[in-house]
């Protein structure tokens, strides 16, 4: 059987390697170009199909867990009507970065096939691990997906709270920190954050006795209460 397969492979190679007798070089070049265009179009079409929210939530693990959480946040429903879908936050827009992310996501297909988080209990048991992976990815690429929509150079700091404006100008604009450092849990519920650096602690200069902003402190207190309730 194996020898038969090898024989067929050699015959096929001989056909493809043999110089053309019936077709001219121009015809073969044009045919190769058209074939390449068709292949590229099919490849990009398939790529975009896998880059839709409908595809992301076709697995019940995503639809019943993180997607359900997303629907309760400002990224899903807000006064401006701008909705961030799954690929907006989890897939880079640049083509090369997108391909790298797709290759990385192949592990998620493996997890789906073997039922790694096939139940709610399994998902909750793995939530911290999954969150850490995504936090690390966004930290490594300087929150690239966040910056596709949120640009520090386009921020009007005068329309932000004093606390947000101070932190953004000191840490975000300078590049000392990136979005995910402070905005964990922005679209999905946080895991148990015990022994995990949350990232949204008030900078010392904003909590000093002579420089604290009461409004900022009240804002932070409310935010921490919300996060605590999610645990």
CORJO-V692396 format. One record per backbone hydrogen bond with DSSP energy under -1.0 kcal/mol. NH is the residue of the N-H (numbers start at 1). CO is the residue of the C=O. If there is no record, write none. Layout:
[[NH CO] [NH CO]]
This chain:
[[5 1] [6 2] [7 3] [8 4] [9 5] [10 6] [11 7] [12 8] [13 9] [14 10] [15 11] [16 12] [17 13] [18 14] [28 24] [29 25] [30 26] [31 27] [32 28] [33 29] [34 30] [35 31] [36 32] [37 33] [38 34] [39 35] [40 36] [41 37] [42 38] [43 39] [44 40] [45 41] [46 42] [47 43] [48 44] [49 45] [50 46] [51 48] [56 52] [57 53] [58 55] [63 59] [64 60] [67 62] [69 65] [70 66] [71 67] [72 69] [73 70] [76 73] [77 73] [84 75] [89 85] [89 86] [90 86] [91 87] [98 94] [99 95] [100 96] [101 97] [102 98] [103 99] [104 100] [105 101] [107 104] [108 105] [109 105] [110 106] [111 107] [112 108] [113 109] [114 110] [115 112] [116 111] [118 115] [123 119] [124 120] [125 121] [126 122] [130 126] [131 127] [132 128] [133 129] [134 130] [135 131] [136 132] [137 133] [138 134] [139 135] [140 136] [141 137] [142 139] [143 138] [147 143] [149 146] [150 146] [154 151] [159 156] [160 157] [165 161] [166 162] [167 163] [168 164] [169 165] [170 166] [171 167] [173 168] [177 171] [181 178] [182 179] [183 179] [186 183] [196 193] [206 203] [207 204] [212 208] [217 213] [218 214] [219 215] [220 216] [221 217] [222 218] [223 219] [224 220] [225 221] [226 222] [227 223] [228 224] [229 225] [230 226]]
